[in-house]
Amino acid sequence: MTDNDNTIFPVVIIGGGVAGLTAAAHLAAKGVPPLVLDADALWAGGRLAGGDPDMIEHHGQTWSFMPEHGVHAVWGGYENLRATLARFTTTTLIPSPGEEWINRWGREVRRIEAGNAVRSRWIPAPLHYLQLLFHPHIWATITPLDFLSLPGLLVSILLTVGIDPLKEKRALDGLTMREYFRGWTPNLRATFTGLGANLLAAHPDEIDLSAFIAALRFYTMLRRDSWQMAYFPDNPHRSVLQPLIDSFTAHGGALLQAVTVTKLEMIREANDSVRSRHASTLQTGYWRILVEDSTQKSIKSVYAHHIILATNAPGAARLLLNSRDTAAEAQTMIFPAAVRCSVVRLWFSAVPRPGTPGGMFTGDFAPDNFFWLHRLYPEFTTWHEQTGGSAIEVHFYGADSLLDQSDNHLLILAVAEVQRAFPELRNTFIHGTVRRNSKVHTRFRVPTAESLHVQTPWQKLHACGDWIGYDTPSFWMERAATTGIAAANAVLAAHDLEAYPVLQPKSPEVSVRLLSFVLSIFRRVLALPLRLLRR
């Protein structure tokens, strides 16, 4: 083991995903330059990161396309992510003109543009999904039998409005999303099961009931404009990641890649050989961080007054349980499980019918969603303009039996399914790629008292990420950005610096607030006999 630098950094951020980079940019802008440690040797960004370009030969010309973990949408309630982009980037989001839902039963394919219908101004939340009944195409996707779902549908809506799992810290472990659809007909159940798979990026059997309810509340049920999606104007590396990296490095921060943190150790006594980058900061009560450098095959030490842990859940669990100073408390914690997914991109020599940039597949379709890349990213638009072709990305959140299939199998399946949904593309397939995302994507569990929160049990150690507990109803990139700002604020407070505002989504619509109030009274009345029995 060698120590190459005995400097104590004011803050070391472990993990270079959206949460870690968000924290880094906010800290550096206030004069607290961070050191960001990331395991990837080439592509920082966590689950927003890219990779080596996909190269395609077509008609004597070579084309290059940057891949990514998967296309990400920015939803209406992503307030802190939008604020972060405004502070540190020049990125201007592109509003989505609509979202298409395509359902397949056997060979029969039905479609509807549902996004604008749900956002319509006529029926207030939480009943705004009834507006789909006024859409002409909806009658091709439902049957008279589906109206038998009305009682179950109303119960589910009341459940969604009346229970706030994130605020109440109710994980409801053991109950799956399937419980939500009791009393629903198979057709409607399949459609909204597909909605759950897309909101939580997981196979339906991997989605907990409380997570599904919380996601519905945040993304669509409390406000109609929550379902107002936007897209990055370019690949996320260029739109988000690199601008954040440029921002904090320009203010004295640094990014160290190809390193894996293996252990944390709290140093409680002063050491004259260790010097602080901030002369006013005491040398007692700092952290020693053991890192493995994959390029030099060596173990090194990094010192920090503060740590922000911004890794995925499996990585955080391994690190905290492997460190003597954190293991005892970590053993009492519940870390969410992780899931994997696959992203398939397909290039065609023809274009699909006019439509939306993206949408979701439901019913018997194997993939879960789709995004027309030539309608989103400049390099794909150029491909379309010069060749007359198109490109689509589909995501598979399937069971292991599907994701274990070979690349060729997934490609053939993706081509077949896309051509079922868009028959005008038959016999025009040119090229395809498969990206297999490792099993680090959060299987979202509602944070409880046993979860890891921004304020951890350990001195000068904070956490952020899309699975971290904090007073926010948000998910995914927005939770990562929110907790990243909150973790940065905790470090800024230790330096007596002004904190950044942590934004909350807009309040629920008036109708939702009234219904929620009535349901809260009803719940208290029902709970009263139980409280009396316990006495």
C-alpha positions as CSV (number, residue, x, y, z in Angstrom):
1,M,0.0,0.0,0.0
2,T,1.3,3.4,-0.9
3,D,0.1,6.9,0.0
4,N,0.7,9.3,-2.8
5,D,-0.8,12.4,-1.3
6,N,-1.3,13.4,2.4
7,T,-3.4,16.4,1.6
8,I,-6.8,16.4,3.3
9,F,-9.4,17.4,0.8
10,P,-12.3,19.5,2.1
11,V,-14.8,17.0,0.6
12,V,-14.4,13.8,-1.4
13,I,-17.4,12.6,-3.4
14,I,-17.6,8.8,-4.0
15,G,-19.4,8.2,-7.2
16,G,-19.6,10.3,-10.4
17,G,-23.3,9.8,-11.3
18,V,-25.9,12.5,-11.5
19,A,-26.1,12.8,-7.7
20,G,-22.3,13.1,-7.2
21,L,-21.8,15.5,-10.0
22,T,-24.7,17.7,-8.9
23,A,-23.2,17.8,-5.4
24,A,-19.8,18.6,-6.8
25,A,-20.9,21.5,-9.0
26,H,-22.8,23.1,-6.2
27,L,-19.9,22.8,-3.7
28,A,-17.3,24.1,-6.1
29,A,-19.5,27.1,-7.1
30,K,-19.4,28.1,-3.4
31,G,-15.7,27.8,-3.0
32,V,-15.5,24.2,-1.6
33,P,-13.6,22.3,-4.4
34,P,-14.4,18.6,-4.2
35,L,-12.5,15.5,-5.4
36,V,-14.9,13.2,-7.2
37,L,-13.9,9.5,-7.3
38,D,-15.5,7.3,-10.1
39,A,-14.9,3.7,-10.9
40,D,-15.3,4.0,-14.6
41,A,-12.0,4.6,-16.4
42,L,-13.5,6.5,-19.3
43,W,-17.1,7.5,-18.9
44,A,-18.2,9.2,-15.7
45,G,-21.9,9.7,-15.2
46,G,-23.2,6.5,-13.5
47,R,-26.5,5.4,-15.0
48,L,-26.5,8.4,-17.4
49,A,-23.1,7.6,-18.8
50,G,-22.2,6.8,-22.4
51,G,-19.6,4.6,-23.8
52,D,-17.5,3.9,-26.9
53,P,-19.3,5.1,-30.1
54,D,-21.4,2.7,-32.2
55,M,-19.8,2.6,-35.7
56,I,-22.1,1.8,-38.7
57,E,-21.1,1.3,-42.3
58,H,-23.9,2.2,-44.7
59,H,-23.6,2.9,-48.4
60,G,-19.9,3.4,-48.3
61,Q,-20.0,5.9,-45.4
62,T,-19.1,5.4,-41.8
63,W,-21.4,6.7,-39.1
64,S,-20.6,7.2,-35.4
65,F,-23.3,7.4,-32.7
66,M,-22.6,7.8,-29.0
67,P,-24.5,5.2,-26.8
68,E,-25.9,5.7,-23.4
69,H,-27.5,3.8,-20.5
70,G,-30.8,4.6,-22.1
71,V,-32.8,7.7,-23.1
72,H,-34.0,9.6,-20.1
73,A,-37.0,11.9,-19.9
74,V,-37.3,15.0,-17.7
75,W,-40.7,15.1,-16.1
76,G,-42.8,18.0,-15.0
77,G,-41.9,17.7,-11.3
78,Y,-38.1,17.6,-11.9
79,E,-37.6,21.0,-10.2
80,N,-34.1,20.6,-8.8
81,L,-32.7,18.9,-11.9
82,R,-34.0,21.8,-14.0
83,A,-32.5,24.3,-11.5
84,T,-29.1,22.4,-11.7
85,L,-29.2,22.6,-15.5
86,A,-29.9,26.3,-15.3
87,R,-27.1,27.0,-12.9
88,F,-24.3,25.0,-14.5
89,T,-25.2,24.3,-18.2
90,T,-26.5,25.9,-21.3
91,T,-28.8,23.0,-22.0
92,T,-32.4,23.9,-23.1
93,L,-34.8,21.0,-22.7
94,I,-37.1,20.0,-25.6
95,P,-40.7,19.6,-24.6
96,S,-42.4,16.4,-25.7
97,P,-45.3,16.9,-28.1
98,G,-47.0,13.7,-26.9
99,E,-46.5,10.1,-25.8
100,E,-47.9,7.1,-27.5
101,W,-49.1,4.0,-25.8
102,I,-49.1,0.9,-28.0
103,N,-50.8,-2.3,-26.7
104,R,-50.6,-5.8,-28.2
105,W,-52.9,-8.7,-27.6
106,G,-51.6,-11.6,-29.6
107,R,-51.3,-10.3,-33.2
108,E,-53.7,-7.4,-32.6
109,V,-51.9,-4.0,-32.1
110,R,-53.8,-0.9,-30.8
111,R,-52.3,2.5,-30.2
112,I,-53.3,5.8,-28.7
113,E,-51.6,9.1,-28.1
114,A,-52.3,9.4,-24.4
115,G,-50.0,12.0,-23.1
116,N,-51.9,15.1,-24.2
117,A,-55.2,13.5,-23.3
118,V,-54.1,12.9,-19.8
119,R,-52.8,16.5,-19.6
120,S,-56.1,17.9,-20.8
121,R,-57.7,20.7,-18.8
122,W,-61.2,19.4,-18.7
123,I,-61.2,16.8,-15.9
124,P,-59.1,17.6,-12.8
125,A,-56.8,15.2,-11.0
126,P,-57.0,12.5,-9.8
127,L,-59.8,11.6,-12.2
128,H,-58.0,13.0,-15.3
129,Y,-57.4,9.5,-16.8
130,L,-61.1,9.4,-17.6
131,Q,-60.3,12.0,-20.3
132,L,-59.0,9.0,-22.3
133,L,-62.6,8.0,-22.8
134,F,-63.2,11.1,-25.0
135,H,-60.3,10.1,-27.3
136,P,-61.6,8.3,-30.4
137,H,-58.8,5.8,-30.5
138,I,-59.4,4.6,-26.9
139,W,-62.5,2.7,-28.0
140,A,-60.3,0.5,-30.1
141,T,-58.3,-0.5,-27.1
142,I,-61.0,-1.2,-24.5
143,T,-64.0,-3.5,-24.4
144,P,-67.3,-3.3,-22.6
145,L,-66.0,-5.7,-20.1
146,D,-63.4,-3.1,-19.1
147,F,-66.1,-1.0,-17.5
148,L,-66.4,-3.7,-14.8
149,S,-63.1,-2.4,-13.6
150,L,-64.7,0.9,-12.5
151,P,-65.1,-0.1,-8.8
152,G,-61.6,-1.4,-8.6
153,L,-60.2,1.6,-10.5
154,L,-61.9,4.0,-8.0
155,V,-60.6,2.1,-5.1
156,S,-57.1,2.3,-6.5
157,I,-57.4,6.0,-7.1
158,L,-58.5,6.5,-3.5
159,L,-55.6,4.4,-2.4
160,T,-53.2,6.5,-4.4
161,V,-54.5,9.8,-3.1
162,G,-55.1,8.7,0.5
163,I,-51.7,7.1,1.2
164,D,-48.4,8.9,0.8
165,P,-45.8,6.2,1.2
166,L,-42.8,8.5,1.0
167,K,-44.0,11.0,3.6
168,E,-45.4,8.3,5.9
169,K,-42.2,6.2,5.3
170,R,-44.4,3.1,4.6
171,A,-42.4,0.5,2.6
172,L,-45.2,-2.1,2.7
173,D,-42.6,-4.8,2.2
174,G,-44.0,-8.0,0.8
175,L,-46.8,-6.4,-1.1
176,T,-46.2,-6.1,-4.9
177,M,-47.7,-3.9,-7.5
178,R,-50.1,-6.7,-8.5
179,E,-52.2,-5.9,-5.4
180,Y,-53.0,-2.5,-6.9
181,F,-55.0,-4.0,-9.7
182,R,-57.4,-6.2,-7.7
183,G,-60.8,-6.0,-9.4
184,W,-59.4,-4.7,-12.7
185,T,-60.0,-6.5,-16.0
186,P,-57.0,-8.0,-17.8
187,N,-56.9,-5.4,-20.5
188,L,-56.7,-2.4,-18.2
189,R,-54.5,-4.2,-15.8
190,A,-52.0,-5.0,-18.6
191,T,-51.9,-1.3,-19.7
192,F,-51.3,0.1,-16.3
193,T,-48.9,-2.7,-15.4
194,G,-46.9,-1.4,-18.4
195,L,-47.1,2.1,-17.0
196,G,-45.6,0.8,-13.7
197,A,-42.8,-1.0,-15.5
198,N,-41.9,2.3,-17.3
199,L,-42.2,4.5,-14.3
200,L,-40.0,2.3,-12.1
201,A,-37.8,0.8,-14.9
202,A,-38.3,-2.8,-13.6
203,H,-40.1,-6.0,-14.3
204,P,-43.6,-5.9,-12.8
205,D,-42.7,-8.7,-10.4
206,E,-39.9,-6.5,-9.1
207,I,-42.1,-3.5,-8.2
208,D,-43.4,-3.0,-4.6
209,L,-46.9,-1.7,-4.0
210,S,-45.7,1.3,-2.1
211,A,-43.1,2.2,-4.7
212,F,-45.8,2.1,-7.4
213,I,-48.2,4.3,-5.4
214,A,-45.4,6.8,-4.7
215,A,-44.5,6.9,-8.4
216,L,-48.0,7.4,-9.5
217,R,-48.4,10.3,-7.1
218,F,-45.2,12.0,-8.2
219,Y,-45.5,11.4,-11.9
220,T,-49.1,11.7,-12.8
221,M,-51.9,11.4,-10.2
222,L,-51.7,14.6,-8.2
223,R,-51.3,17.1,-11.0
224,R,-52.1,16.8,-14.7
225,D,-49.0,18.8,-15.7
226,S,-46.7,16.4,-13.8
227,W,-47.0,14.3,-17.0
228,Q,-45.3,16.9,-19.1
229,M,-42.1,15.3,-20.3
230,A,-39.1,16.9,-21.9
231,Y,-35.9,15.5,-23.5
232,F,-32.3,16.5,-23.5
233,P,-31.4,18.3,-26.8
234,D,-28.4,16.0,-27.2
235,N,-26.7,12.9,-25.7
236,P,-26.7,13.2,-21.9
237,H,-22.9,13.2,-21.8
238,R,-22.9,16.5,-23.8
239,S,-26.1,17.9,-22.3
240,V,-25.6,17.2,-18.6
241,L,-22.5,15.3,-17.6
242,Q,-19.6,17.1,-19.2
243,P,-21.0,20.6,-18.4
244,L,-21.2,19.6,-14.7
245,I,-17.7,18.2,-14.8
246,D,-16.4,21.3,-16.5
247,S,-18.2,23.5,-13.9
248,F,-16.6,22.0,-10.8
249,T,-13.2,21.4,-12.3
250,A,-13.1,25.1,-13.4
251,H,-13.6,26.0,-9.8
252,G,-10.7,23.9,-8.4
253,G,-12.4,20.6,-8.2
254,A,-11.0,17.4,-9.6
255,L,-12.3,14.1,-11.1
256,L,-10.3,10.9,-10.5
257,Q,-11.5,8.0,-12.6
258,A,-10.7,4.2,-12.6
259,V,-10.6,4.1,-8.9
260,T,-12.8,1.9,-6.6
261,V,-13.2,2.8,-2.9
262,T,-12.7,-0.3,-0.8
263,K,-12.8,1.0,2.8
264,L,-13.4,4.1,5.0
265,E,-11.6,4.9,8.2
266,M,-12.3,7.7,10.6
267,I,-9.1,9.4,11.9
268,R,-9.8,10.9,15.3
269,E,-6.3,12.2,16.2
270,A,-4.2,14.9,14.6
271,N,-1.3,13.8,12.3
272,D,1.4,16.3,11.5
273,S,2.2,14.6,8.2
274,V,-1.3,15.2,6.9
275,R,-2.0,18.7,5.9
276,S,-5.4,20.4,5.2
277,R,-6.1,22.3,2.1
278,H,-8.2,24.7,4.2
279,A,-5.8,26.1,6.9
280,S,-8.7,27.0,9.1
281,T,-10.0,23.5,9.3
282,L,-8.8,21.3,12.1
283,Q,-6.9,18.1,11.3
284,T,-8.9,15.9,13.8
285,G,-12.0,14.0,12.8
286,Y,-11.3,13.4,9.2
287,W,-11.6,10.4,6.9
288,R,-9.1,8.1,5.3
289,I,-10.4,6.6,2.1
290,L,-8.7,3.5,0.7
291,V,-9.0,3.4,-3.1
292,E,-7.9,0.7,-5.6
293,D,-6.5,2.2,-8.8
294,S,-7.4,-0.2,-11.6
295,T,-4.9,1.3,-14.0
296,Q,-1.9,1.1,-11.7
297,K,-3.1,-2.0,-9.8
298,S,-2.3,-0.3,-6.5
299,I,-4.0,0.7,-3.2
300,K,-3.8,4.4,-2.2
301,S,-5.1,6.6,0.5
302,V,-7.1,9.8,0.1
303,Y,-8.0,12.0,3.0
304,A,-11.1,14.1,3.4
305,H,-12.7,16.3,6.0
306,H,-16.1,15.3,4.6
307,I,-17.4,12.5,2.5
308,I,-20.4,12.4,0.2
309,L,-21.4,8.9,-0.7
310,A,-23.0,9.0,-4.1
311,T,-22.8,5.4,-5.3
312,N,-25.5,2.9,-6.2
313,A,-27.1,0.9,-3.4
314,P,-25.1,-2.4,-3.8
315,G,-21.8,-0.4,-3.9
316,A,-22.8,1.6,-0.8
317,A,-23.7,-1.5,1.1
318,R,-20.4,-3.2,0.3
319,L,-18.4,-0.2,1.3
320,L,-20.2,0.6,4.5
321,L,-20.3,-3.1,5.6
322,N,-16.6,-3.5,4.8
323,S,-15.5,-0.5,6.8
324,R,-14.9,-1.0,10.6
325,D,-16.1,2.5,11.5
326,T,-19.4,2.2,9.6
327,A,-20.2,-1.6,9.7
328,A,-22.1,-1.7,13.0
329,E,-24.8,0.8,11.9
330,A,-24.8,-0.4,8.3
331,Q,-25.7,-3.9,9.5
332,T,-29.0,-2.5,10.9
333,M,-29.9,-0.8,7.6
334,I,-32.1,-2.0,4.7
335,F,-30.4,-1.4,1.3
336,P,-32.7,-1.6,-1.7
337,A,-32.1,-4.4,-4.2
338,A,-30.9,-3.8,-7.7
339,V,-32.2,-4.8,-11.1
340,R,-30.7,-4.8,-14.6
341,C,-32.0,-3.9,-18.0
342,S,-31.0,-4.0,-21.7
343,V,-31.1,-1.2,-24.3
344,V,-31.5,-2.1,-28.0
345,R,-31.0,0.4,-30.8
346,L,-32.2,-0.3,-34.3
347,W,-31.5,1.4,-37.5
348,F,-33.9,1.2,-40.5
349,S,-33.6,2.4,-44.1
350,A,-37.2,3.8,-43.9
351,V,-39.1,6.1,-41.6
352,P,-42.1,5.3,-39.4
353,R,-45.4,7.1,-39.8
354,P,-45.5,10.6,-38.2
355,G,-45.9,10.5,-34.5
356,T,-44.4,11.2,-31.1
357,P,-40.7,11.0,-30.1
358,G,-41.5,8.2,-27.7
359,G,-44.0,6.1,-25.8
360,M,-44.5,2.8,-24.1
361,F,-45.4,-0.8,-25.1
362,T,-47.9,-2.8,-23.1
363,G,-49.7,-6.1,-23.2
364,D,-47.9,-8.9,-25.0
365,F,-45.0,-6.7,-26.2
366,A,-41.6,-7.8,-24.9
367,P,-39.9,-4.4,-24.8
368,D,-41.3,-1.8,-22.4
369,N,-40.8,1.6,-24.2
370,F,-39.4,3.2,-27.3
371,F,-37.8,6.4,-28.4
372,W,-37.3,7.6,-32.0
373,L,-33.7,8.8,-31.8
374,H,-33.9,10.7,-35.2
375,R,-36.6,12.9,-33.6
376,L,-34.4,13.6,-30.5
377,Y,-30.6,13.8,-31.1
378,P,-28.8,15.8,-33.7
379,E,-26.5,13.0,-34.9
380,F,-29.5,10.8,-35.6
381,T,-31.3,13.6,-37.2
382,T,-28.4,14.0,-39.6
383,W,-28.5,10.3,-40.3
384,H,-32.2,10.6,-41.2
385,E,-31.7,13.7,-43.4
386,Q,-28.9,12.2,-45.4
387,T,-30.1,8.6,-45.7
388,G,-33.8,8.8,-45.4
389,G,-33.6,6.2,-42.6
390,S,-34.6,6.2,-38.9
391,A,-33.4,4.9,-35.6
392,I,-35.2,3.7,-32.5
393,E,-34.2,2.7,-29.0
394,V,-36.2,0.2,-27.0
395,H,-35.7,-0.8,-23.3
396,F,-36.2,-4.3,-21.9
397,Y,-37.1,-4.4,-18.2
398,G,-37.8,-8.1,-18.4
399,A,-37.3,-11.1,-16.2
400,D,-33.9,-12.9,-16.0
401,S,-35.2,-15.5,-18.5
402,L,-35.5,-12.8,-21.1
403,L,-32.4,-10.7,-20.2
404,D,-30.2,-13.8,-20.2
405,Q,-30.9,-14.4,-23.9
406,S,-28.1,-13.8,-26.4
407,D,-27.6,-10.4,-28.1
408,N,-28.8,-11.9,-31.4
409,H,-32.0,-13.1,-29.7
410,L,-32.7,-9.7,-28.2
411,L,-32.0,-8.0,-31.5
412,I,-34.3,-10.4,-33.4
413,L,-37.0,-9.9,-30.8
414,A,-36.7,-6.1,-30.8
415,V,-36.9,-6.0,-34.6
416,A,-39.9,-8.2,-34.7
417,E,-41.7,-6.2,-32.0
418,V,-40.9,-2.8,-33.6
419,Q,-42.1,-4.0,-36.9
420,R,-45.4,-5.3,-35.4
421,A,-46.0,-1.8,-33.9
422,F,-44.8,0.0,-37.1
423,P,-45.5,-2.4,-40.0
424,E,-44.2,0.3,-42.5
425,L,-40.7,-0.6,-41.4
426,R,-40.9,-4.3,-42.4
427,N,-37.9,-5.5,-44.5
428,T,-36.0,-2.2,-43.9
429,F,-33.8,-3.2,-40.9
430,I,-30.1,-2.2,-41.3
431,H,-28.2,-2.5,-38.0
432,G,-28.7,-3.1,-34.3
433,T,-26.8,-2.8,-31.1
434,V,-27.4,-4.2,-27.6
435,R,-26.3,-2.6,-24.4
436,R,-26.6,-4.7,-21.2
437,N,-26.7,-2.5,-18.1
438,S,-25.3,-4.1,-15.1
439,K,-27.4,-5.0,-12.0
440,V,-27.0,-1.7,-10.2
441,H,-30.2,0.1,-11.1
442,T,-32.3,0.7,-8.0
443,R,-35.3,-1.5,-7.3
444,F,-37.0,1.4,-5.7
445,R,-37.9,0.8,-2.0
446,V,-39.6,3.6,-0.1
447,P,-37.0,4.9,2.4
448,T,-37.8,4.2,6.0
449,A,-36.1,4.7,9.3
450,E,-33.9,1.7,8.5
451,S,-32.7,3.3,5.2
452,L,-29.6,5.4,4.4
453,H,-30.5,9.1,4.4
454,V,-28.7,12.3,3.4
455,Q,-27.9,12.7,7.1
456,T,-26.1,9.5,7.9
457,P,-25.3,8.1,11.4
458,W,-21.6,9.0,10.8
459,Q,-19.8,12.2,11.5
460,K,-19.0,14.2,8.4
461,L,-20.4,11.6,6.1
462,H,-23.4,12.3,3.9
463,A,-25.2,10.4,1.2
464,C,-27.1,11.2,-2.0
465,G,-28.6,9.2,-4.9
466,D,-31.9,8.1,-6.4
467,W,-32.4,5.6,-3.5
468,I,-31.5,7.9,-0.5
469,G,-34.0,9.0,2.1
470,Y,-34.9,12.6,2.2
471,D,-38.0,14.8,2.5
472,T,-38.9,14.7,-1.2
473,P,-41.5,12.8,-3.2
474,S,-39.2,12.6,-6.2
475,F,-37.8,9.7,-8.2
476,W,-34.7,8.9,-10.3
477,M,-32.8,11.8,-11.7
478,E,-34.8,14.3,-9.7
479,R,-34.2,12.4,-6.4
480,A,-30.5,12.2,-7.3
481,A,-30.3,16.0,-8.0
482,T,-32.4,16.8,-4.9
483,T,-30.3,14.7,-2.5
484,G,-27.1,15.9,-4.2
485,I,-28.0,19.5,-3.4
486,A,-29.0,18.5,0.1
487,A,-25.7,16.7,0.7
488,A,-23.8,19.7,-0.7
489,N,-25.7,22.0,1.7
490,A,-24.7,19.9,4.7
491,V,-21.0,20.4,3.8
492,L,-21.6,24.1,3.1
493,A,-23.2,24.5,6.5
494,A,-20.0,23.1,8.1
495,H,-18.1,25.9,6.3
496,D,-20.6,28.5,7.3
497,L,-21.6,29.1,3.7
498,E,-25.1,29.8,2.4
499,A,-27.1,26.8,1.3
500,Y,-28.9,26.3,-2.0
501,P,-32.7,26.1,-2.0
502,V,-34.0,22.6,-2.2
503,L,-37.2,22.8,-4.3
504,Q,-40.4,20.8,-3.9
505,P,-42.8,19.9,-6.8
506,K,-45.9,22.1,-7.2
507,S,-48.7,21.4,-4.8
508,P,-51.4,18.9,-5.8
509,E,-54.5,20.3,-7.5
510,V,-57.2,21.6,-5.3
511,S,-59.5,18.6,-6.0
512,V,-56.7,16.3,-4.9
513,R,-56.1,18.2,-1.7
514,L,-59.8,18.2,-0.8
515,L,-60.0,14.4,-1.5
516,S,-56.8,13.8,0.4
517,F,-58.2,15.7,3.4
518,V,-61.4,13.7,3.4
519,L,-59.5,10.4,3.2
520,S,-57.2,11.4,6.0
521,I,-60.2,12.0,8.3
522,F,-61.6,8.6,7.2
523,R,-58.3,6.9,8.0
524,R,-58.2,8.4,11.4
525,V,-61.7,7.3,12.2
526,L,-60.9,3.8,11.1
527,A,-57.7,3.8,13.1
528,L,-59.4,5.0,16.4
529,P,-60.8,1.5,17.4
530,L,-57.4,0.0,16.9
531,R,-55.8,2.6,19.1
532,L,-58.4,2.0,21.8
533,L,-57.8,-1.8,21.7
534,R,-54.1,-1.3,22.2
535,R,-54.6,0.6,25.5
